[in-house]
Amino acid sequence: MIINFIRYLKRKHKKTEISLDQLSNLWTNADQKKAKIAQEDSEDTVADLWTNPKLKIFYKIYIQPYKNNLGDALESILKIMTLLDKAGDYPSVAENDPTETTDLKFLEITLVEHTLNVAGKVLDTIKGKIRDHELLAGEMLIVSLAHNLGKLPGQDMPVDLPSKSAIVAEHFLKNLPLKKTAMQTIKTYKNSPRLKQAKILSMADHAARKMEEAIIEN
């Protein structure tokens, strides 16, 4: 299924800078009304939440089946996807960030594309390996969708990229019980992860890059 989300696109990336102060304004009243209806299970309204068709497809395949188990996490998931829709056309590689060593060939993969590839891998992994995986779906959707938010332009913080992503993600987690674990997962998934969630995210990130590399080379 995840192959549906990858396309090798050669285009100029629109650089939309979004500061931390602007994050709270991204979730507009219109978005909130759409999300409320989405929580009431209207797929047509969910499709209108975003302009990027990949986000719409991802929702139907990977979020819709888990809706009854997501609870309060669903609102955070929709908020993060709205942010990705507004700024996800930025490259998935932080080209000028000295804390990242990712191969620059991945500049052709957008942030939203890579994020959805990772999130799809994460959901496929827990579905195949973890009993009662539905109970972990909300947390894993949040960490996988938010794990690269630090790559958005405008996030000027003197920390490494995973920590930066965790700081940005915190704005969407409010008082969710999973907040502490989610932030720790995002911070540590690149460097000797110990949490089960971080290990899953790390494996999914590597698997997504291998898949993207194959697409680029072909």
C-alpha positions, 0 to 999 in steps of 0.5 A: 500500500505504501508504494502509492505514496511515493512518486519521484517528483522533479520540481522546485520546492516552495519554502514556507517558513513557519515559526513556533508562534505561528503554529497555533494559528494554523488550526483555523476555525474552519479546520476545527469544524471540518475535524469535528465532522471528521470525528463523526465519520464523514469521509467526504469532509475529511477529504476537504481538510487538505489539498495534498491528495497523498494526505487524503489517501493516507487518511483513508488507508491508515487512519480511518480503520483506527478511528474508534481507537484513537480518542483524543489523539485524532485531533492532534493527528489531524492538526499535524497533517494540516501543518504538513499540507501547508508546508510539506512541499519543503524537501525531506532533507535539512540541506543546510543543517550541520546536525544532519548527514542524510544523502542530499539525493533525497532532496527530491523527496518532499517532507510530506512524502517521506513523512507518510512513507515512514508513517505507513511503514510504522502502521504496517509494522505494528499491525504485523508484530504487535498484539492489540496494535490498535491501542498503540496506533494513536501514539505511533501515528503522532510520532511518525507524522511529527518526527521530521517537523523540525525540518520545516523552515523557521524552526531556529533552535540550537538543538539537533533535528530530532529534539527540534521536531519534538519541540514542534510536536509538543505544540500539538500534544496538549495534555495527552497522556502519551505526550512525554513518551511521544516526545522522548520517542521523537528525540531518541529514534535516531540515536540508540533508541531504547523505547519500543516506540523509538525502535519501531520509528527508527526501523520505519525511517530506514525502510522508507529511505531504502524504498525512496532510494530505489524509486530515485534510482529507477 
